[in-house]
Each structure stands twice: as structure tokens, then as C-alpha cells.
Amino acid sequence: MGAMRKSTYSGEYTCLRKRLAAIRASAGLTQRQLAKLLDVPHSWIAKVESGERRIDLVEFAWFCNACGNSPATEATRILRECMLPRRAGGSRAGGRRS
């Protein structure tokens, strides 16, 4: 088995970061407002959304909850949109069509 590449530089991680920014924006929160809710510096949000800082599963759950979203629902959406392989013909795995 070969070495695993760094996920931070992958298209999947870029998709995750974009989804996090969209979750925050759809909640009507600025980076500063979300940072205040999470009790972190606003630069933490900026770094997570820009890819300068990785986010772990627990932090992902806190981020989603602070935005009023279910972490499980968001994780499922991110997996479907960003990480599951596409089938021939452009439809997503699992029978879901774009």
C-alpha cells in the first residue's frame, strides 16, 4: 500500500472548506460572529475556511451546531457532493442525480 497523500491539498478538502463557508453564510453569520459563538479568535474561522488550518471532526460538529446545522446532515452532504466517486454519465454514487 502506498503512502497516503495530504488531504489538505486535495479537491475534496477544498470542497469541504467551501461548504463550511457556505454553512456559515447561510446562517447569516460573519466570521467574527461565528468566532464569538465558538469562543475562538476570528482568525481561527478565517484559517479553517482558507485551508491554513485543518478542522477535526469535533470542531466540525461545533462549527455546524453553532450555525444551527446538524453535523451528521452536513457530513453526509459533504461526502455526497465532494468525496463519493461519480458514476459514468455524471450521476453521483448511490443513485443520486445532480
C-alpha positions in Angstrom: 0.0 0.0 0.0 1.4 3.4 -1.0 1.7 6.5 1.1 -1.5 8.5 1.6 -1.3 12.0 0.1 -2.1 15.0 2.3 -5.8 15.7 2.3 -5.4 19.4 2.9 -4.3 19.9 -0.7 -7.0 17.8 -2.3 -10.0 18.8 -4.2 -12.1 17.1 -1.6 -10.7 19.3 1.2 -11.3 22.4 -0.9 -14.9 21.3 -1.3 -15.2 20.8 2.5 -13.8 24.3 3.1 -16.2 25.9 0.6 -19.1 24.0 2.3 -18.1 25.3 5.7 -18.1 28.9 4.4 -21.5 28.3 2.8 -22.9 26.8 6.1 -21.7 29.9 8.0 -23.0 32.3 5.3 -26.4 30.6 5.1 -26.7 31.0 8.9 -26.2 34.8 8.4 -23.0 34.8 10.4 -19.8 36.7 9.7 -16.5 35.0 10.6 -16.3 37.3 13.7 -19.9 36.4 14.8 -19.2 32.7 14.5 -15.9 33.0 16.3 -17.7 34.7 19.2 -20.2 31.8 19.3 -17.4 29.3 19.3 -15.2 31.3 21.7 -12.2 31.3 19.3 -10.3 34.1 17.7 -11.9 35.2 14.4 -8.7 34.3 12.7 -9.5 30.6 13.5 -12.6 30.7 11.3 -10.6 32.5 8.5 -7.8 30.0 8.7 -10.2 27.0 8.6 -12.1 28.4 5.7 -8.9 29.3 3.8 -7.3 25.9 4.4 -4.5 27.4 6.5 -5.8 25.4 9.5 -7.3 21.9 9.4 -10.5 21.1 11.2 -11.1 17.9 13.1 -14.4 16.0 13.5 -15.2 17.5 16.9 -14.5 21.1 15.7 -16.6 20.3 12.6 -19.5 19.4 14.8 -19.1 22.6 16.9 -18.9 24.7 13.7 -22.1 23.1 12.3 -24.0 23.3 15.6 -23.1 27.0 16.1 -24.6 27.7 12.6 -27.8 25.8 13.5 -27.0 22.8 11.3 -26.8 19.1 12.0 -23.2 17.9 11.8 -24.5 14.5 10.6 -26.6 16.0 7.8 -23.7 18.3 6.7 -21.2 15.4 6.8 -23.5 13.3 4.6 -23.9 16.2 2.2 -20.2 16.8 2.0 -19.5 13.1 1.5 -22.0 13.0 -1.4 -21.0 16.3 -3.0 -17.3 16.2 -2.5 -16.0 12.7 -1.9 -18.0 9.9 -3.4 -16.9 8.8 -6.8 -19.0 9.8 -9.8 -20.6 7.1 -11.9 -20.4 7.1 -15.7 -22.9 9.5 -17.1 -22.3 12.1 -14.4 -24.6 10.9 -11.7 -23.3 10.5 -8.2 -22.8 7.2 -6.5 -25.9 5.9 -4.6 -28.3 6.8 -7.4 -28.4 10.5 -6.5 -28.6 12.7 -9.6 -27.2 16.1 -9.8 
